[in-house]
């Protein structure tokens, strides 16, 4: 259906026609219109949006959004004919979206207190549309209650209570249809090949459904078999309580094997992209651009590994000679075998011990370097101290020589014959020679002629001819005492005279 608008931007809408002449009563028509209006107030991503019902005397039109996609049945048929087939992960994602749509449909409420109790009633591959965006949506969700409006080929997917036209039907009938879709997704073929309603009823009532075969490339799908068996229970009480519980069980069983919506979109565009564009152009809609996806990378071929060369088998050990068992056992005479060495240094050290040994060697090397540097520093300090001591001794020797030179000159002057007291320096006059008396005695002129001078007589009073004693004065500043020279010692008589100066 084309909605009026700009010719280059025409918008398409989907319309479901319910004809009154098909046997629908006024109550069924009113019920369908009421459900359509409720769904228009409760949009959901996994339900085709219904805009408004249009009621006429001859028919009822349920107008909704046009979904650019392909039905699940057409996708399964195209995948069977395509060389590249989608994996089971893609169909598991589709089933999870279907159950999410059923959960939203079953939870529609007219009042906040209780749900209306809506259910689809015709959940078949034709009423499941997988869009080019990868999202799956349910269509024709308002035709429930009209048994005569079942689409062709719906019998293999309907619950037994719907096939038997049981007046008491609840939303758990949609879970049976979801189980039939999951069975076909795993096995790659429908649960029942017959389309006739009587044949399907006979198959259903004959016993539990067969177990779907699991493909070799999807061994993890064995965890989904209990979910399928419970959903295909003949009685509603044996099925899941609601769509949310069944969806949680599938997610748990197929953990890590659910394709993202991008992967689903890629497969829809590859399998049915051309038909989607042709359908839109046929109905006069604006052209669309399909999402472009690069081809998935090819799996790497396994690298051939050559088998390891096995060593030749050891030659068989010849049997012992006859009577060998009767010989004495060598264990009774041979010394006991030596035990393996238990020395920890010889045993293989663990990695931690090897690391500790390496750290010990490094620490020892550092300590040796530090000790060597300390020894060099001590030698440098001692060499400096020796040079300083030598400099100090040299300076002291120079000062002593400078001090003793005037005293030697003074002593030499005193030793000369006929030296007068007034010709001596003032400091010599003030300091008497060691061992000399306070009164100076005159020295005869012939004392140096080679004869010994006569000793003067010991008198208590000085002779009259003796010169007056030189007055002794104490210097104002202390002077360093100098040792008596050899002439002074000879003059005092404490040391014998040595003409050679030795």
Buried (B, 14 or more C-beta within 10 A) or exposed (E): EEEEEEEEEBBBBBEBEBEBEEEBEEEBBEBBBBBBEBBBEBEBEBBBBBBEBBBEEEBBBBBBBBBBBBBBBBBBBBBEEEEEBBBBBBBBBBBBBBBBBBBBBBBBEBEEEEEBEBBBBBBBBBBBBBBBBBBBBBBBBBBBBBEEBBEEEBBBBBBBBBBEEEEEBEBBBBBBBBBBBBBBBBBBEBBBEEEEBEBBBEBBEEEEBEEBEBBEEBEBBEBBBEBBBBBBBBEBEEBBEBBBBBBEBBEEBBEEBBBEBEBBBBBBBBBBBEEBBEBBEEBEBBEEEBBEEEEEEEEEEEEEEEEEEEEEEEEEEEEEEEEEEEEEEEEEEEEEEEEEEEEEEEEEEEEEEEEEEEEEEEEEEEEEEEEEEEEEEEEEEEEEEEEEEEEEEEEEEEEEEEEBEEBEEBBEBBBEEEEEEEEBEEEBBBBBBBEBEEEBEEEEEEEEEEEEEEEEEEEEEBEEEEEEEBEEEEEEEEEEEBEBBBBBBBBBEEEEEEEEEE
